Amino acid sequence: MLVDGNKIAKTLEEKLATELLFSTPKKVCFVVFGGNTATEQFVKMKSRVAERVGISVEVKKYSNIKTTAEAVKEVRALGEKDYDGIVVQLPLTQGIDTQQVLDAIPPLKDIDVLGTVAKESYENGKINKTPPVAQAVHEILETHNSSLKGKKIVVAGHGRLVGEPVHLMFKRMKVTHDVVDIKTSDEEKLSLFKNADIIISGMGVPHGIKLNMIKKGVVLIDAGTSEQAGKLVGDIDPECEKVASFMTPVPGGVGPITIVSLLRNLL
């Protein structure tokens, strides 16, 4: 069964719009350094959802910034303005240190939870802002009444946007899980996939998880996105739907829920 991410996102969007009616007006700033067609598309999607729920949006584009110091300076300056949330759209222009730029966002305005201070505060249970992709994974599992108790869970990939936040969420929830990354041998990876009850993937390897690598009844959450022949594809081969108890498609699975989860962090 394929998960309808747009349907879950719509329900969450309606709930968020209601909650925002009872809060002070919120304003978010999306920051783009360089950028390409995909980046612009992502920012447009986020902006549309924000405006639908009643959040003011500003997009700041910097096309001539080439150094980390320049980017950090601009983000710090934005941090002093009256935005409730600041989101730096990734990836950044080559040569700019991503973590330094993310760390320049004031932790209270870091709704992506990607800065070092915000991440550590989340991991230690000091803040309730959940990293957006991790929250989206949680929403999907809850919507489909998928219990984590006693399950063999594998997080494939340990990247900044998917693997690491999901790993931190499970760690905070005290949920036992295995993380597969580039250091994991092919043999061990295959063994973990074959025995997994739940796989959350953010490897960014087009259709890297095949039908013969998983067991019947597995839950598959695909948060990996790559471009293949001009199309957006996930980490999990669509054929895997044949044996999965449920699976998220790419696009239209984790993505729409992640956007609403990001904006929910403004509250």
C-alpha positions as CSV (number, residue, x, y, z in Angstrom):
1,M,0.0,0.0,0.0
2,L,1.3,3.5,-0.9
3,V,1.1,6.2,1.7
4,D,-0.7,9.4,0.6
5,G,1.6,12.0,2.0
6,N,-0.4,14.9,0.6
7,K,-3.5,13.7,2.4
8,I,-1.7,13.5,5.8
9,A,-0.1,16.9,5.1
10,K,-3.5,18.5,4.3
11,T,-4.9,17.3,7.7
12,L,-1.9,18.7,9.5
13,E,-2.0,21.9,7.5
14,E,-5.7,22.5,8.6
15,K,-4.8,21.8,12.2
16,L,-1.8,24.2,12.0
17,A,-3.9,27.0,10.4
18,T,-6.4,26.7,13.3
19,E,-3.5,26.8,15.9
20,L,-2.0,29.9,14.2
21,L,-5.4,31.8,14.6
22,F,-4.8,31.7,18.4
23,S,-1.1,32.7,18.3
24,T,0.7,35.9,17.6
25,P,1.3,36.5,13.8
26,K,4.3,34.5,12.5
27,K,6.9,35.5,9.9
28,V,9.4,33.2,8.2
29,C,12.4,34.0,6.1
30,F,13.8,31.6,3.4
31,V,17.4,32.2,2.5
32,V,18.8,31.1,-0.8
33,F,22.6,31.4,-1.7
34,G,23.1,30.8,-5.4
35,G,20.4,28.2,-6.1
36,N,19.1,26.3,-9.1
37,T,15.7,25.3,-10.5
38,A,15.2,22.6,-7.8
39,T,16.0,25.0,-5.0
40,E,13.6,27.6,-6.3
41,Q,10.9,24.9,-6.6
42,F,11.4,23.8,-3.0
43,V,11.2,27.4,-1.7
44,K,8.1,28.1,-3.7
45,M,6.4,24.9,-2.3
46,K,7.3,25.9,1.3
47,S,6.2,29.5,0.7
48,R,2.8,28.4,-0.7
49,V,2.1,26.2,2.3
50,A,3.2,29.0,4.7
51,E,0.9,31.5,3.1
52,R,-2.0,29.0,3.1
53,V,-1.8,28.6,6.8
54,G,-1.4,32.3,7.5
55,I,2.3,32.7,7.9
56,S,4.1,35.8,6.4
57,V,6.9,34.8,4.1
58,E,10.0,36.6,2.9
59,V,12.6,35.1,0.5
60,K,16.1,36.5,0.5
61,K,18.2,35.5,-2.5
62,Y,22.0,36.1,-2.6
63,S,23.5,35.3,-6.0
64,N,27.0,36.8,-5.6
65,I,28.1,35.4,-2.2
66,K,31.1,33.1,-2.6
67,T,32.7,32.8,0.9
68,T,31.6,31.3,4.2
69,A,32.3,34.6,6.0
70,E,30.0,36.6,3.7
71,A,27.2,34.0,4.0
72,V,27.5,33.9,7.9
73,K,27.5,37.7,8.0
74,E,24.2,37.9,6.0
75,V,22.5,35.1,8.1
76,R,23.6,36.8,11.4
77,A,22.1,40.1,10.1
78,L,18.8,38.4,9.3
79,G,18.8,36.8,12.7
80,E,18.6,40.3,14.2
81,K,15.4,41.1,12.3
82,D,11.8,40.3,13.4
83,Y,11.6,36.9,11.8
84,D,10.2,34.0,14.0
85,G,12.0,31.4,11.8
86,I,14.9,31.4,9.4
87,V,15.5,28.6,6.9
88,V,18.7,28.4,4.9
89,Q,17.9,26.4,1.7
90,L,20.4,23.6,1.1
91,P,22.6,22.7,-0.7
92,L,24.8,25.8,-0.5
93,T,27.1,27.1,-3.2
94,Q,30.3,25.0,-3.5
95,G,33.0,26.3,-1.2
96,I,30.7,27.6,1.5
97,D,30.9,25.7,4.9
98,T,27.3,24.6,5.4
99,Q,27.5,24.0,9.2
100,Q,29.0,27.4,9.9
101,V,26.2,29.1,8.0
102,L,23.5,27.0,9.8
103,D,25.1,27.8,13.1
104,A,24.7,31.5,12.3
105,I,20.9,31.1,12.7
106,P,19.8,32.1,16.2
107,P,18.8,28.8,17.9
108,L,15.3,30.1,18.8
109,K,14.7,30.9,15.1
110,D,16.2,27.6,13.8
111,I,13.0,25.8,12.8
112,D,14.9,23.3,10.6
113,V,16.8,22.2,13.8
114,L,20.1,22.0,11.8
115,G,22.3,24.3,13.8
116,T,24.6,22.7,16.3
117,V,23.0,24.3,19.4
118,A,19.4,23.5,18.2
119,K,20.4,19.9,17.5
120,E,22.1,19.4,20.9
121,S,19.1,21.0,22.7
122,Y,16.7,18.6,20.8
123,E,18.9,15.6,21.6
124,N,19.0,16.5,25.3
125,G,15.3,17.0,25.5
126,K,15.6,20.8,26.1
127,I,13.4,21.9,23.2
128,N,10.2,20.4,21.7
129,K,11.0,21.5,18.1
130,T,11.4,18.2,16.3
131,P,13.6,18.1,13.1
132,P,11.0,18.3,10.3
133,V,11.9,15.1,8.4
134,A,11.9,13.2,11.7
135,Q,8.5,14.6,12.6
136,A,7.2,13.5,9.2
137,V,8.4,10.0,9.8
138,H,6.7,10.0,13.2
139,E,3.5,11.3,11.7
140,I,3.5,8.5,9.0
141,L,4.1,5.7,11.6
142,E,1.4,7.1,13.9
143,T,-1.2,7.6,11.0
144,H,-0.7,3.9,10.1
145,N,-0.7,2.7,13.7
146,S,2.7,1.2,13.3
147,S,4.1,0.3,16.8
148,L,7.9,0.6,17.3
149,K,7.9,-1.7,20.3
150,G,10.1,-4.8,19.7
151,K,10.6,-3.9,16.0
152,K,13.9,-4.2,14.1
153,I,14.3,-0.7,12.8
154,V,17.0,0.4,10.3
155,V,17.8,4.0,9.4
156,A,19.7,4.0,6.1
157,G,22.0,6.9,5.7
158,H,23.3,9.3,8.3
159,G,23.1,12.6,6.4
160,R,22.3,16.0,7.8
161,L,18.7,16.2,6.5
162,V,17.3,12.7,7.0
163,G,19.5,10.0,8.7
164,E,20.9,12.1,11.5
165,P,17.6,13.8,12.6
166,V,15.7,10.5,12.5
167,H,18.5,8.8,14.5
168,L,18.3,11.7,17.1
169,M,14.5,11.3,17.3
170,F,14.7,7.5,18.0
171,K,17.5,8.1,20.5
172,R,15.4,10.7,22.3
173,M,12.5,8.3,22.3
174,K,14.8,5.5,23.5
175,V,13.8,3.4,20.5
176,T,16.5,0.8,19.6
177,H,17.6,1.0,15.9
178,D,20.5,0.4,13.6
179,V,22.1,3.0,11.4
180,V,23.5,2.0,8.0
181,D,26.0,4.4,6.4
182,I,29.0,4.4,4.0
183,K,31.1,2.6,6.6
184,T,28.7,-0.4,6.8
185,S,29.8,-3.4,4.7
186,D,27.5,-4.6,1.9
187,E,27.1,-7.9,3.7
188,E,26.0,-6.3,7.0
189,K,23.8,-3.8,5.2
190,L,22.0,-6.6,3.3
191,S,21.6,-8.6,6.6
192,L,20.0,-5.6,8.4
193,F,17.7,-4.8,5.5
194,K,16.5,-8.4,5.1
195,N,15.6,-8.7,8.8
196,A,14.2,-5.2,9.2
197,D,10.5,-4.6,10.2
198,I,10.9,-0.9,9.4
199,I,13.3,0.9,7.1
200,I,13.7,4.6,6.9
201,S,15.9,5.6,4.1
202,G,17.7,8.9,3.3
203,M,20.7,7.6,1.4
204,G,20.2,9.6,-1.8
205,V,20.9,6.5,-3.9
206,P,18.3,6.1,-6.7
207,H,16.4,2.8,-6.1
208,G,19.3,1.5,-3.9
209,I,16.9,-0.7,-2.0
210,K,15.5,-3.6,-4.1
211,L,12.8,-6.1,-3.8
212,N,15.2,-9.0,-3.1
213,M,16.8,-7.1,-0.2
214,I,13.7,-6.9,2.1
215,K,11.2,-9.2,3.7
216,K,7.4,-9.4,3.3
217,G,5.4,-7.0,5.5
218,V,8.2,-4.5,6.0
219,V,7.3,-0.8,6.5
220,L,9.3,1.4,4.1
221,I,9.6,5.1,4.6
222,D,11.6,6.7,1.7
223,A,13.0,10.1,2.5
224,G,15.8,10.0,-0.1
225,T,15.5,12.1,-3.2
226,S,17.7,12.0,-6.3
227,E,17.3,13.0,-9.9
228,Q,17.3,10.3,-12.5
229,A,16.6,11.1,-16.2
230,G,15.1,14.4,-15.2
231,K,12.7,12.8,-12.7
232,L,12.7,12.9,-8.9
233,V,13.2,9.4,-7.6
234,G,13.6,7.8,-4.1
235,D,16.0,5.3,-2.5
236,I,13.5,2.5,-2.6
237,D,12.6,0.7,-5.9
238,P,8.8,1.0,-6.5
239,E,8.7,-2.8,-7.0
240,C,9.1,-3.1,-3.2
241,E,5.5,-2.0,-2.8
242,K,4.5,-5.6,-3.7
243,V,5.7,-7.0,-0.4
244,A,5.7,-3.9,1.9
245,S,2.8,-3.5,4.5
246,F,3.0,0.2,3.5
247,M,5.5,2.4,1.6
248,T,5.9,6.1,0.9
249,P,6.3,7.2,-2.7
250,V,8.7,9.8,-4.0
251,P,7.4,12.4,-4.7
252,G,4.2,12.8,-2.6
253,G,5.3,10.8,0.5
254,V,7.5,12.3,3.2
255,G,8.1,15.7,1.4
256,P,4.7,17.4,1.9
257,I,4.5,16.3,5.6
258,T,8.0,17.6,6.2
259,I,7.0,21.1,5.0
260,V,4.1,21.3,7.4
261,S,6.3,20.0,10.2
262,L,8.9,22.7,9.5
263,L,6.3,25.4,9.8
264,R,4.8,23.9,12.9
265,N,8.1,24.5,14.6
266,L,7.2,28.3,14.5
267,L,4.8,27.6,17.3
